[in-house]
Amino acid sequence: MKPSSVSTPDAQLDLRGTPCPINFVRTKLRLEKMPLGGLLEVWLDPGEPIEQVPDSLTMAGYQVEQITDCAGYFSLLVRRPLAGQ
């Protein structure tokens, strides 16, 4: 088995069909409940959600580690920062 450069997510959030900015708000609330350094996988629709949510999360201080096109939706891996970062 080949090691992955990205860790396995600690949690998953399916926000397909959820409009902006609700999908950003739900992602941020879920990240705030996770342990520091936790990794969340978020499923987002194409268009405005995948265009807006990653940038909004980055501006809010979260680390977007990977965006994958899954044919019909996008998988976003975002990490809650450690304290003091």
C-alpha positions as CSV (number, residue, x, y, z in Angstrom):
1,M,0.0,0.0,0.0
2,K,1.4,3.4,-1.0
3,P,1.5,6.1,1.7
4,S,-0.7,9.1,1.0
5,S,0.6,12.6,1.3
6,V,-2.8,13.6,2.8
7,S,-4.2,12.0,6.0
8,T,-7.4,10.2,6.3
9,P,-10.2,12.6,7.3
10,D,-11.4,12.6,10.9
11,A,-15.0,13.5,9.7
12,Q,-17.0,14.0,6.6
13,L,-19.7,16.5,5.7
14,D,-21.9,16.2,2.6
15,L,-23.1,19.6,1.6
16,R,-24.2,18.8,-1.9
17,G,-27.4,20.7,-2.7
18,T,-26.6,23.3,0.1
19,P,-26.5,26.9,-1.2
20,C,-23.9,29.6,-0.4
21,P,-23.3,30.9,2.2
22,I,-25.0,28.2,4.2
23,N,-22.4,25.6,3.1
24,F,-19.5,27.8,4.4
25,V,-21.3,28.4,7.7
26,R,-22.0,24.7,8.2
27,T,-18.4,23.8,7.3
28,K,-17.0,26.4,9.7
29,L,-19.3,25.2,12.6
30,R,-18.3,21.6,12.0
31,L,-14.6,22.5,12.0
32,E,-15.0,24.4,15.3
33,K,-16.3,21.2,16.9
34,M,-13.3,19.2,15.8
35,P,-10.0,18.8,17.7
36,L,-7.2,21.1,16.8
37,G,-5.4,19.8,13.8
38,G,-8.5,17.8,12.7
39,L,-9.1,17.1,9.1
40,L,-12.6,17.4,7.6
41,E,-13.7,16.2,4.2
42,V,-16.5,18.3,2.7
43,W,-18.5,17.5,-0.4
44,L,-19.5,20.6,-2.4
45,D,-21.4,21.2,-5.6
46,P,-19.7,22.6,-8.7
47,G,-20.1,26.3,-9.5
48,E,-20.5,28.9,-6.7
49,P,-19.9,26.5,-3.8
50,I,-16.5,25.2,-4.9
51,E,-15.5,28.7,-6.1
52,Q,-16.4,30.4,-2.9
53,V,-16.1,28.0,0.1
54,P,-12.3,27.2,-0.2
55,D,-11.4,30.9,-0.4
56,S,-13.7,31.8,2.5
57,L,-12.2,29.0,4.7
58,T,-8.7,30.1,3.9
59,M,-9.6,33.7,4.8
60,A,-11.1,32.4,8.1
61,G,-7.7,30.8,9.0
62,Y,-8.3,27.2,7.9
63,Q,-5.9,25.2,5.8
64,V,-7.4,23.8,2.5
65,E,-5.2,20.8,1.8
66,Q,-6.8,19.3,-1.3
67,I,-9.6,19.7,-3.8
68,T,-10.7,16.7,-5.8
69,D,-13.1,16.7,-8.8
70,C,-15.3,13.7,-8.2
71,A,-17.4,13.9,-11.3
72,G,-20.6,15.8,-10.3
73,Y,-19.3,17.2,-7.0
74,F,-16.0,18.2,-5.4
75,S,-14.2,16.8,-2.3
76,L,-12.5,19.4,-0.2
77,L,-10.0,18.5,2.6
78,V,-9.7,21.2,5.1
79,R,-7.7,21.2,8.4
80,R,-8.5,23.0,11.6
81,P,-5.3,24.9,12.6
82,L,-3.4,24.1,15.8
83,A,-3.6,26.7,18.6
84,G,-1.4,29.7,18.1
85,Q,-1.4,29.5,14.3
